[in-house]
Each structure stands twice: as C-alpha cells, then as structure tokens.
Amino acid sequence: MKEEMSSVDIRYIVMELQSLVGSRVDKIYHDGDEIRIKLRTKEGRQDLILQAGKRFHVTTYVKEAPKQPSSFTMLLRKHLSGGFIDEIEQHGFDRIVKIRIGDYTLIGELFRRGNIILVDSNNTIVAALRYEEYKDRRIMPKAEYQYPPARENPLEVTRERFIELMREDEELELVRALARKLNMGGMYAEEISIRAGFEKTTPVKELSDDDLLRVYEAMMRTFNDEPKPNIVYKDGNMYDVVPIELKIYEGLEKKYFNTFSEALDEYFGKITLEKARIEQTKKLEAKKRQLLMTLKKQEEMLKGFEEGAKANQEIGDLIYANYALIEKLLEEFRKATEKLGWDEFKKRIEEGKKAGNKVALMVKSTDPKEKAVTIKLEGKKVKLYLNRSIGENAELYYEKAKKFRHKHEGALKAYEDTKRKLEEIERLIEEEMKKELAVKRIERRKKKWFEKFRWFISSEGFLVLAGKDASTNEILVKKHMSDNDLYCHADVYGAPHVVIKDGQKAGEKTIFEACQFAVSMSKAWSRGVYSEDAYWAYPNQVTKQTPSGEYLGKGAFMVYGKRNWLHGIPLKLAVGVINYEGEDFVVCAPVDAIKAHTDRYIVIRPGQLRKSELVKKIKHILEKWGYKVREEDIMSVLPPGNGDVVEVVG
C-alpha cells in the first residue's frame, strides 16, 4: 500500500495546484510532521496540506489544532500569514515542492523522512521542522539552503543523453536501468516498459538504439499523459493513488476523481482517519482482545468440566448396571491379593492374559498403593478399590461428577461475568467511535441524518432505512427503530437490518419494497442470485438478549416470535435522482419506489459488469439527463457486487 507521493505524483499535483496561485494565506497550523495552510481562494476556503516525506495536496480532512502552537507554527505565521501565494513549483523532477509567498519560500522535502523548511529571499534558512546536518548540506538557522545532489531529470534529458545513460550499465534489466538512471520509481519504470512494448526484465544490452528511442518516447508520453486521477483497489482495499491511467493496473477496481487533490485526499485522508480511530480505541481494543482470550479459555474449561461430570456419572452408573459382575470381581481380586500378594497377583494376571482368560483380559493395570485394580468395561476404564464395597466404589465416581458440576457452575458464573465485561468494553469502543476524532472532514454539504444509512422513500411515502455495515446495523436498530416502526430482514447471511419508519401505518406495497431492499442489498446480489426470501416483524421482537451461553457480536440481533415471510422476492433495483426534503439525491431502491418519485430511472439486476463499470454507465446516463453526480455517490448507493443495466426509462 502506497505511503508517500512519487516524483510523478508531485509533477501532476504541482500542475493542478497552479489554480491556488494568488490565494491569500489565512492561517497556518502545525502538528507532528505536517503543516496545514488555510487559504482564502476565489472558490472560498481551501486547506493545503504539506506532510514531510509523504504528501502535498488540498485537503478536506482537518486535524484539531494543538491548544499550544509550536515555535515552528509561530514563525510560519509571523512570516507567511496574510501573504499571497506567488508560485508553486517542483524542484527539477525531485520529490521537493516550493511554495513562494512574498519574500519567503516554503520548501517541502517529500523524500525519505522528509522536512519542511522556510527560507527568505536570499535563500537563507529562517526555520525548519527539524534541524539536521548531512555530508553535503546543513539544515540549520541562518545557513544557506542547499538542495540534495542533483539527479537526472527525465523530462529534460535529450534522446542522445537517454541512450548514453542506458548504455552505462548494459547488464541491467530495463526496469532497473530506468529506475536508477532517471530518477523514477520502479512502478513507473515498469509502466514505461509496458507502454514501449518490452518485457521489464529485458537486459538493456539486448535493446538496439531504436528500441531505446521507443522507450524514450514512451517515457515522455507517460510523464505528459492526460490526467485521470484514480484510487486503485486490490481485494476491496485501497492499494495506490495515481494521477493518470496506468496499464500495470488494468483489470483492477478503480475509483476516479475530478482532481488529483481529491484522489490524494480520499486516499491519505482515510488512512489518517483510520490511524486516529485506532489510536482512540487502542487501549480498549487491547482489553477486548484480553477478554476474548479469557472467554476462550473459560469455554474450554466449561467443556472440560462438562465432560468430567458426564464421564464420572457414566462410570458410577456402569458399576451399578454390572452389579453382579463387579461384586464378583471385587471379591476375587480381594482374595487373590490377600493370598498371593500384589506382585504375584500381577504376574498371574499377565499369565492369564496370555492364556486368554476373560477376567485377566479385562484388567488394564494394578495399583498396590491404593489397593486398586483398573478394568475395562463396555469401552470405559473403571478403577475399583478392593478395600471398598461396590456401593462405595460407585459413590466415589458420583462424588467426582458432583465436584465437576460444582466447578462448572463456578466457571459458568465467571464466564457470564467475562461476557458482561466484554459487552461493556464493546459499548465503550462504540461510544469512542462516535466521539469526534482529532481528525474530521470538512463536508461540502451538511448531510441529513438518514444518509449515514442506505435509504429510500417507498412508493407510499415511508422512509426506509438499512444498515451499511455492523456499526450502522447496530445504530439503526438500537437508536433509530421505535415502537411504531417495522423491522425487515432477508433470509441471507450478511444481510442488512431494514427499518420502515412509522411502518405500522404502511401498506403491503411498502413492506414488500422494504423486504426487496433487504434481499437486494445483501450478499445474495454479489453471488448473482435472482430471488431470495425475507420476513418482517415488530420492533419488540428484535433484541440483543440471547439464550444462555450464546453471544451476539456487533450488528447482530435476535428475533423472537412470529416472522411474517415473503418468499421468492426478486433481486431488482432502480437508480434515479429524487427530490426529498428540498434536496436532490441519487437513490438506489426497488423499482416501484423510484418510479413513484421520478419519471427517469435505470433498472439494474445482479450481472457480469464490474461495479466500477456499472457506476460509469449509470453516471453517463444520468449526465445525459442533465444530472451532475459524482461516481463515489453512485458507488455508495449500489448493492455489493457486479450488476447489469436491464432497462432505462426516461
């Protein structure tokens, strides 16, 4: 997973951020290895983030400012606040950006550990994020700022120089030669190899000068390609963020953006949020892991006590079930040991086994110390004490069974106590997750409360909500389901909880639509299923309470009592733009529900088209109708998995 921007990324972001030239610096914030510059632009407020060794772009993810500004912050504010951005540029093809504001230049070094340095008009260092000394340069107050040793700029290299550089070490593979000689990462070296039509592992010595010129042209095309910012996903997770379409990522899921800043912000912003959330709940999560381990051990103990009680009870019962035989054996063994002694007795038993004596064959071991003989009876080992009666022998096992049952009772109480503690920890984690993070995203529009869930308006005008994941499922049922609502759920593992607000006034049509929403938004869609069953119930039937010994995780609930089933519901939805509470929303819902609120809609079913391609197709249709909708907004409302457009109405 990508953790910092490349030279190519910086080239594209610097070109894009020329729109910020002329913007006024309002305020500067510093936290850790990053600074955030609050700007006043023609479009309003924008925040420019510069993180040493990592990234540089406009952001909507804003960290809570430290209560006490650092000395570095104060110096930056003193010299830069109120100034205007005159220039934003990249130093050569290096991972270095320069922001000139009046008489000062802010330099961001995005390689390795990185640094942020403020220099004056004489190129003298005024302040730096960290002061350091290297073999060839010093980052110190009042010292002259010097760039790291210059490296070859692939955008300025001539054809002749390119061939010369590549021929310097002809044993190198093409991809390695490009990466080492021309200041580019391995990923772009591989991309250029593919675009030039050569295997990346081809040794340079096997390439003619004409071949190398093809590589040169491919390099120039790549670094001057038309911007097409996108986040690349692997196995459903963010993997990379790039400014152009790359052949090395063909076939992978991608999310496209209007600007590279938006793509970088989404990528790094989500990483920042995730880190903040992990930090926020770290101690509680550690406690939860400890409790889960304790719970597992207690489960094993409970199982052991149950088995111990059962085994001893069965042996006691077995002694009484074979009363005559056991009594006879006790008598014979008692007489034999008294007459012969234990050593001779053991010897006679071994001889008897060889001779095939049935009684001897039953004996498994002898214990002179405890005056006991262990026999095998009906597949079970039974230890018989010769100095005790048959009843006393049976009672020994019953007593052991009783002790195991007592231990089981104590362990069960401890187990239930651990479960309660675990539930409490999970509640605290949930509360922590709801608290405002130190990082928050500036929203362009204040979202309605119901937008945190999947939702639609039924054909009869009822608001229907569904969880998106375990957390929203939990919140929906616990906080937003009231006594007058109805609850729906698909007969599919991993289906969302669905709530019809004020649903007890709803008709059969709304209930059917809610159940259809439940099956369509379940994993049945991604499996390509065309119909499934669902049911509805009343809110008082839905609870976290479980039978003794069972446990429900986050987002899971029990439903008691009668379930009202609807069978063979088709997985079929429609996408359209509807107006609700004075705003337009792109909504994915059952066809009749969409149909009731707009004359134009796109009908979809499970299919073969990748979700990202389906989003593009829907976006294209909506744009033809005059709607400007972001791909991410369409992506967020669609069911999980691939699909097909089966009908376009309008």
C-alpha positions in Angstrom: 0.0 0.0 0.0 1.3 3.4 -1.0 2.5 5.6 1.8 4.1 8.6 0.1 3.9 10.6 -3.2 6.3 9.9 -6.1 8.1 12.4 -8.3 5.4 11.8 -11.0 2.6 12.5 -8.4 4.3 15.7 -7.4 4.7 16.8 -11.1 0.9 16.4 -11.6 -0.2 17.9 -8.3 2.0 21.0 -8.8 0.5 21.5 -12.3 -3.0 21.1 -10.8 -2.3 23.5 -7.8 -1.4 26.4 -10.1 -5.1 27.4 -9.5 -4.0 28.3 -6.0 -1.6 31.0 -7.1 -2.9 34.3 -5.9 -4.7 32.8 -2.9 -4.2 34.5 0.4 -2.7 32.7 3.4 -5.2 33.0 6.3 -3.6 30.8 9.0 -1.1 28.0 9.4 -1.3 25.0 11.7 1.4 22.5 12.6 1.1 19.1 14.1 3.8 16.5 14.1 5.4 16.2 10.7 2.8 18.1 8.8 1.6 21.7 8.3 -1.8 22.8 7.1 -2.2 26.2 5.3 -5.7 27.6 5.5 -6.2 29.6 2.3 -8.8 32.1 1.0 -9.3 31.4 -2.7 -11.7 32.5 -5.3 -13.8 29.4 -4.6 -13.7 30.1 -0.8 -11.8 28.3 1.9 -9.3 25.7 0.9 -6.7 23.8 3.1 -3.4 22.9 1.7 -1.6 20.1 3.5 2.2 19.5 3.4 3.4 16.5 5.2 7.2 15.9 5.4 8.3 12.8 3.5 4.7 12.0 2.5 2.3 14.3 0.6 1.2 17.7 -0.7 -2.4 18.5 -1.8 -5.6 20.3 -1.0 -7.4 18.5 1.9 -10.8 18.3 3.5 -9.6 16.3 6.4 -8.7 18.7 9.2 -6.9 17.8 12.4 -7.9 19.5 15.6 -5.3 22.3 16.1 -3.0 21.8 19.1 -4.0 24.1 22.0 -0.5 25.5 22.3 1.0 26.4 18.9 4.6 25.3 18.4 7.5 27.7 17.9 7.7 26.5 14.3 4.0 27.4 13.9 4.5 30.9 15.3 7.5 31.5 13.0 5.5 30.4 9.9 2.5 32.5 10.9 4.8 35.5 11.6 6.3 35.5 8.1 3.5 34.0 5.9 0.1 34.9 7.3 -1.7 37.5 5.2 0.7 36.9 2.3 -0.3 35.6 -1.2 0.9 32.6 -3.0 3.0 33.8 -5.9 4.4 30.5 -7.1 4.1 26.7 -6.6 6.7 24.5 -8.3 8.6 21.2 -8.2 12.4 21.3 -8.0 13.5 19.5 -11.1 12.0 16.1 -11.1 12.8 15.6 -7.4 10.3 15.0 -4.6 10.7 18.6 -3.5 7.9 21.3 -3.7 8.4 25.0 -3.3 5.6 27.5 -2.3 6.7 31.1 -2.7 4.7 33.5 -0.6 6.0 37.1 -0.9 9.7 37.3 0.2 9.7 33.8 1.7 9.6 30.3 0.2 8.3 27.2 2.0 10.2 24.1 0.8 8.7 20.6 1.4 11.1 17.7 1.1 9.0 14.6 0.4 11.7 12.0 0.2 12.7 9.6 3.0 12.0 11.1 6.4 11.4 14.5 4.8 11.5 18.0 6.1 9.7 21.4 5.8 12.0 24.5 5.6 11.3 28.2 5.4 13.8 30.3 3.5 14.0 34.0 2.9 14.6 35.9 -0.4 18.4 35.3 0.0 17.8 31.5 0.3 18.8 31.7 4.0 17.1 29.2 6.3 14.7 31.0 8.7 13.1 27.9 10.3 12.8 24.2 9.7 10.6 21.4 11.0 13.8 19.6 12.1 17.5 20.8 12.0 19.9 18.3 10.5 23.4 18.0 9.1 24.4 15.9 6.2 27.7 15.2 4.4 26.9 17.7 1.7 24.4 20.1 3.3 23.2 21.7 6.5 19.6 22.4 7.6 20.4 25.0 10.3 19.1 28.5 11.1 20.9 31.2 9.1 22.6 28.6 6.9 22.2 28.8 3.1 19.6 26.2 1.9 21.1 23.7 -0.4 19.2 21.1 -2.4 20.3 17.5 -2.3 22.7 16.5 -5.1 21.0 16.9 -8.4 19.7 13.8 -10.2 18.8 13.3 -13.8 15.5 14.9 -14.9 13.7 12.5 -17.3 11.7 15.4 -18.7 14.7 17.4 -19.7 17.0 14.6 -20.9 17.7 14.5 -24.6 17.4 11.4 -26.8 21.2 11.2 -27.0 21.7 11.6 -23.3 19.0 9.0 -22.6 20.7 6.4 -24.8 24.1 7.3 -23.2 22.6 6.8 -19.6 21.1 3.5 -20.5 24.3 2.2 -22.1 26.3 3.0 -19.0 25.4 -0.4 -17.4 24.0 -2.6 -20.1 23.8 -5.7 -17.9 20.9 -4.1 -16.0 17.3 -5.1 -16.8 15.3 -2.4 -18.5 13.1 -1.6 -15.5 16.2 -1.3 -13.2 18.1 0.9 -15.6 15.1 3.3 -15.9 14.6 3.5 -12.2 18.2 4.0 -11.3 19.4 6.3 -14.1 16.4 8.5 -14.5 15.0 9.3 -11.0 11.8 7.4 -11.2 10.3 4.6 -9.1 10.1 1.0 -10.1 6.4 1.3 -10.7 6.7 3.9 -13.4 9.8 2.2 -14.9 7.6 -0.9 -15.3 4.7 1.2 -16.8 7.1 2.7 -19.4 8.5 -0.7 -20.3 4.9 -2.0 -21.0 4.0 1.1 -23.0 7.2 0.7 -25.1 6.2 -2.9 -25.7 9.1 -4.6 -23.9 9.3 -7.0 -21.0 10.6 -5.2 -18.0 13.2 -7.8 -17.4 14.8 -7.4 -20.8 18.5 -6.7 -20.4 19.5 -3.3 -21.9 22.2 -4.9 -24.0 19.6 -6.8 -26.0 17.9 -3.5 -27.0 19.0 -1.5 -30.1 19.2 2.3 -30.1 15.9 2.3 -32.0 14.4 0.2 -29.2 15.7 2.6 -26.6 14.2 5.5 -28.5 10.9 3.7 -28.3 11.4 3.5 -24.6 12.3 7.3 -24.5 9.1 8.2 -26.4 7.0 6.0 -24.0 8.6 7.8 -21.1 7.8 11.2 -22.4 4.2 10.2 -23.2 3.8 8.7 -19.7 5.1 11.8 -17.9 2.9 14.1 -20.1 -0.2 11.9 -20.1 -3.6 13.4 -19.7 -4.6 13.5 -16.0 -7.1 10.8 -15.0 -6.8 10.7 -11.1 -7.9 7.4 -9.6 -7.5 5.3 -6.5 -6.6 1.6 -7.3 -8.2 -1.1 -5.1 -6.9 -4.7 -4.6 -9.2 -7.2 -2.8 -11.5 -4.4 -1.9 -8.8 -2.3 -0.2 -7.1 0.9 -1.3 -3.8 0.0 -2.8 -2.5 3.1 -4.7 -3.5 6.6 -5.8 -2.2 7.8 -9.2 -2.7 10.9 -11.4 -3.0 9.0 -14.7 -4.4 5.8 -16.1 -1.8 3.1 -15.8 -1.6 -0.1 -17.8 0.0 -2.0 -14.9 -3.3 -1.6 -13.0 -5.5 -2.8 -15.9 -8.3 -5.1 -14.6 -8.2 -3.8 -11.1 -11.1 -1.9 -9.5 -10.6 1.9 -9.6 -12.4 5.0 -8.3 -12.0 8.1 -10.4 -11.9 11.7 -9.3 -12.2 15.2 -10.9 -8.9 16.3 -9.4 -5.8 14.6 -8.2 -6.1 16.5 -4.9 -9.5 14.9 -4.3 -8.0 11.5 -5.0 -5.0 12.1 -2.7 -7.2 13.5 0.0 -9.5 10.5 -0.1 -6.6 8.1 0.0 -4.4 9.7 2.6 -7.4 11.2 4.5 -8.9 7.7 5.1 -5.5 6.4 6.2 -5.3 9.4 8.6 -8.8 8.8 9.9 -8.1 5.1 10.4 -4.9 5.8 12.3 -6.8 8.3 14.5 -9.6 5.8 15.2 -7.0 3.1 16.1 -5.2 5.4 18.4 -8.5 6.4 20.0 -9.6 2.9 20.8 -6.2 1.2 21.2 -6.4 0.5 25.0 -10.0 -0.6 24.8 -9.2 -2.9 21.9 -6.3 -4.4 23.8 -8.7 -5.0 26.8 -11.2 -6.6 24.4 -8.6 -9.0 23.0 -7.6 -10.0 26.5 -11.2 -10.6 27.4 -11.8 -12.7 24.2 -8.7 -14.8 25.1 -10.1 -15.3 28.7 -13.5 -16.2 27.2 -12.0 -18.8 25.0 -10.1 -20.4 28.0 -13.2 -20.3 30.1 -15.2 -22.0 27.2 -12.5 -24.8 27.2 -12.7 -25.1 31.0 -16.5 -25.4 30.9 -16.3 -28.1 28.2 -13.7 -30.0 30.3 -15.9 -29.8 33.5 -19.0 -30.9 31.5 -17.0 -33.9 30.1 -15.6 -34.7 33.5 -19.0 -34.7 35.2 -20.5 -36.8 32.4 -17.7 -39.4 32.3 -17.7 -39.9 36.1 -21.5 -40.1 36.2 -21.5 -42.7 33.5 -18.9 -44.9 35.3 -20.9 -44.8 38.5 -24.0 -45.8 36.6 -21.9 -48.5 34.9 -20.8 -50.1 38.2 -24.5 -50.4 39.3 -25.5 -51.7 35.8 -23.0 -54.5 36.2 -23.6 -55.1 39.9 -23.2 -58.8 40.0 -20.1 -58.9 37.8 -18.3 -56.0 39.7 -19.2 -57.6 43.1 -17.7 -60.9 41.9 -14.6 -59.3 40.6 -14.0 -57.3 43.8 -14.3 -60.5 45.8 -12.0 -62.5 43.6 -9.4 -59.7 43.4 -9.5 -59.1 47.1 -8.9 -62.8 47.9 -6.2 -63.2 45.3 -4.2 -60.2 46.5 -4.5 -61.2 50.2 -3.4 -64.8 49.4 -0.7 -64.1 46.7 0.4 -60.6 47.4 0.3 -57.8 44.7 3.4 -58.9 42.8 2.3 -62.5 42.4 -1.3 -61.3 41.6 0.0 -59.1 38.8 2.2 -62.0 37.5 -0.9 -64.3 37.5 -2.9 -61.7 35.6 -0.3 -61.4 32.9 -0.2 -65.2 32.6 -4.0 -65.3 32.4 -4.0 -62.8 29.6 -1.6 -64.9 27.6 -3.9 -67.9 28.2 -6.9 -65.9 27.1 -8.6 -65.7 30.4 -11.6 -63.4 30.1 -11.2 -61.8 33.6 -7.5 -61.3 33.2 -8.1 -59.7 29.8 -10.4 -57.1 31.5 -7.6 -55.9 33.8 -5.7 -52.9 32.5 -3.5 -52.0 35.5 -2.9 -52.6 39.2 -2.1 -50.1 42.0 -0.8 -51.8 45.2 -0.5 -48.4 46.9 -4.2 -47.6 46.6 -5.2 -51.3 46.6 -7.0 -50.8 43.3 -7.4 -52.6 40.0 -8.4 -50.8 36.8 -10.6 -52.8 34.4 -12.1 -52.1 31.0 -15.9 -52.4 31.0 -18.0 -51.6 28.0 -15.2 -49.5 26.5 -14.6 -47.5 29.7 -11.8 -47.7 32.2 -13.1 -48.3 35.7 -10.8 -48.2 38.7 -12.0 -50.5 41.5 -10.8 -50.1 45.1 -10.6 -53.5 46.7 -10.9 -52.2 50.3 -14.3 -50.6 49.4 -17.7 -52.0 48.8 -19.4 -51.9 45.4 -21.6 -49.0 46.6 -18.6 -47.1 47.9 -16.8 -47.5 44.6 -19.8 -46.2 42.7 -20.1 -43.3 45.2 -16.5 -42.2 44.5 -17.4 -41.6 40.9 -20.7 -39.9 41.7 -18.7 -37.6 44.1 -16.2 -36.8 41.4 -19.1 -36.0 39.0 -20.6 -33.7 41.7 -17.3 -31.8 42.1 -17.1 -31.3 38.3 -20.6 -30.0 38.3 -19.8 -27.5 41.1 -16.7 -26.4 39.2 -18.8 -26.0 36.1 -21.3 -23.8 38.0 -18.4 -21.6 39.3 -16.8 -21.4 35.8 -20.2 -20.5 34.2 -20.6 -17.6 36.6 -17.1 -16.4 35.7 -17.8 -16.9 32.0 -21.0 -14.8 32.2 -19.1 -12.1 34.1 -16.5 -12.0 31.4 -19.2 -11.8 28.7 -20.7 -8.8 30.5 -17.3 -7.2 30.7 -16.8 -7.8 27.0 -20.2 -6.2 26.2 -19.3 -3.2 28.3 -15.9 -2.8 26.5 -17.7 -3.1 23.1 -20.1 -0.4 24.2 -17.3 1.8 25.3 -15.5 1.2 22.0 -18.7 2.1 20.1 -19.0 5.3 22.2 -15.4 6.2 21.4 -16.0 5.6 17.7 -18.9 8.0 17.9 -16.9 10.7 19.6 -15.4 13.4 17.4 -12.0 12.4 16.2 -9.0 14.7 16.3 -9.3 14.5 12.5 -12.6 15.5 10.9 -13.6 16.0 7.3 -14.9 19.3 6.1 -18.1 18.5 4.3 -19.2 20.5 1.3 -22.8 19.9 2.3 -24.3 19.1 5.6 -25.6 15.6 5.3 -29.1 14.6 6.5 -29.2 12.2 9.5 -30.5 9.3 7.4 -27.6 9.5 4.9 -25.4 7.5 7.2 -27.6 4.5 6.3 -28.8 3.1 3.0 -32.2 4.6 2.4 -35.2 5.3 0.1 -38.7 6.6 0.1 -41.3 3.9 -0.5 -44.0 4.3 -3.2 -46.4 5.1 -0.3 -44.1 7.8 1.1 -42.5 6.0 4.0 -38.8 6.4 4.9 -37.0 3.0 4.7 -33.5 2.7 6.3 -30.9 -0.1 6.1 -27.5 -0.6 7.8 -24.3 -0.4 5.7 -22.1 -2.5 8.0 -22.1 -3.9 11.5 -21.8 -0.5 13.2 -24.7 1.1 11.3 -26.8 -2.0 11.7 -26.3 -1.7 15.4 -27.0 2.0 15.5 -30.1 1.7 13.3 -31.8 -0.9 15.5 -30.7 0.5 18.8 -31.1 4.2 18.2 -33.4 4.7 15.3 -36.0 1.9 15.5 -39.1 3.0 17.5 -42.3 1.2 18.6 -44.3 2.4 15.6 -41.8 1.1 13.0 -41.5 -2.3 11.3 -38.4 -4.4 11.0 -37.4 -6.4 7.9 -34.6 -8.8 7.2 -33.5 -11.1 4.4 -33.0 -14.9 4.9 -29.4 -14.4 3.9 -26.2 -14.3 6.0 -24.7 -10.8 6.0 -28.0 -9.1 5.0 -28.6 -5.6 6.4 -31.2 -4.8 9.1 -34.0 -2.8 7.4 -36.4 -0.4 9.3 -39.6 1.1 7.9 -40.1 4.4 9.8 -43.7 4.6 11.1 -44.1 1.3 9.3 -47.1 0.1 11.2 -49.1 2.6 9.2 -47.6 1.3 5.9 -49.4 -0.9 3.4 -48.3 -4.2 1.9 -46.6 -2.4 -1.0 -44.1 -0.6 1.3 -43.5 -3.8 3.3 -42.7 -5.7 0.0 -40.4 -2.9 -1.1 -38.5 -2.9 2.2 -38.1 -6.7 2.0 -36.9 -6.4 -1.6 -34.4 -3.8 -0.5 -33.2 -6.2 2.3 -32.6 -9.1 -0.2 -31.1 -6.8 -2.9 -28.6 -5.1 -0.5 -27.5 -8.5 0.9 -24.6 -10.7 -0.2 -27.1 -12.5 -2.4 -26.6 -9.8 -5.0 -22.8 -10.4 -5.3 -23.5 -14.2 -5.6 -25.6 -13.5 -8.6 -28.8 -14.9 -7.0 -32.1 -13.7 -8.7 -34.5 -14.2 -5.8 -34.5 -14.7 -2.0 -36.8 -14.9 1.0 -37.3 -12.2 3.6 -39.6 -11.5 6.6 -40.9 -8.6 8.6 -41.5 -8.4 12.4 -42.4 -5.9 15.1 -39.7 -3.9 16.9 -40.4 -5.5 20.3 -39.4 -8.9 18.7 -35.9 -7.6 18.0 -33.4 -7.8 20.9 -29.8 -8.3 21.9 -30.9 -10.8 24.5 -29.8 -14.4 23.7 -30.4 -17.8 25.2 -27.9 -18.7 28.0 -24.4 -19.5 26.7 -24.9 -17.7 23.4 -23.3 -14.4 22.3 -24.1 -11.9 19.6 -21.5 -9.7 18.0 -21.8 -6.1 16.9 -24.7 -5.6 14.4 -26.3 -8.9 15.3 -29.8 -9.2 16.9 -32.2 -12.0 17.9 -35.8 -12.0 16.5 -38.3 -13.8 18.7 -41.9 -14.8 17.9 -43.7 -14.9 14.6 -41.9 -13.9 11.4 -44.1 -12.8 8.5 -42.4 -14.4 5.5 -42.4 -13.2 1.9 -40.9 -15.8 -0.4 -39.1 -15.6 -3.8 -38.6 -11.9 -3.8 -36.7 -10.8 -7.0 -33.4 -9.0 -6.6 -34.1 -6.0 -8.7 -33.5 -2.3 -8.1 -33.6 1.1 -9.9 -31.3 4.1 -9.7 -32.7 7.6 -10.1 -32.4 11.1 -8.8 -35.3 12.1 -6.4 -36.1 15.3 -4.5 -36.6 14.8 -0.8 -36.8 17.5 1.9 -35.9 20.1 -0.7 -32.7 18.4 -2.0 -31.8 16.1 -4.9 -30.4 12.7 -4.0 -29.1 9.9 -6.2 -31.0 6.8 -4.8 -31.0 3.1 -5.4 -34.2 1.4 -4.4 -36.9 -1.0 -5.5 -38.3 -0.1 -9.0 -41.8 0.9 -7.8 -40.3 3.1 -5.1 -38.1 5.0 -7.6 -40.9 5.1 -10.1 -43.2 6.9 -7.7 -40.8 9.8 -7.3 -39.2 10.3 -10.7 -40.1 9.6 -14.4 -36.4 8.7 -15.2 -34.6 5.7 -13.8 -32.2 2.9 -14.6 -33.2 -0.7 -13.7 -30.4 -3.0 -12.5 -30.1 -6.6 -11.6 -27.1 -8.9 -10.5 -24.9 -9.4 -13.5 -21.4 -9.6 -15.0 -20.5 -5.9 -15.3 -17.9 -4.8 -12.7 -19.3 -2.4 -10.2 -16.9 0.3 -11.2 -18.0 -0.1 -14.9 -21.7 -0.2 -13.8 -21.1 3.1 -11.9 -19.7 4.7 -15.1 -22.6 3.5 -17.2 -25.1 4.9 -14.7 -23.2 8.2 -14.4 -23.2 8.5 -18.2 -27.0 8.0 -18.4 -27.6 10.5 -15.6 -25.4 13.1 -17.2 -27.4 12.7 -20.5 -30.5 13.6 -18.4 -28.7 16.7 -17.1 -27.7 15.4 -13.6 -24.1 16.0 -12.4 -23.5 13.2 -9.9 -20.1 12.1 -8.5 -19.1 8.5 -9.2 -18.5 7.9 -5.5 -22.1 9.0 -4.7 -23.4 6.4 -7.2 -20.9 3.8 -5.9 -22.1 4.3 -2.3 -25.8 3.6 -3.0 -25.4 0.5 -5.2 -25.7 -3.1 -3.8 -22.5 -5.1 -3.3 -21.0 -6.8 -6.3 -21.4 -6.8 -10.1 -24.6 -6.0 -12.0 -26.2 -5.2 -15.3 -28.5 -2.4 -16.6 -31.6 -4.2 -17.8 -33.8 -1.2 -18.6 -33.5 2.6 -18.9 -36.8 4.6 -18.5 -36.9 8.2 -19.5 
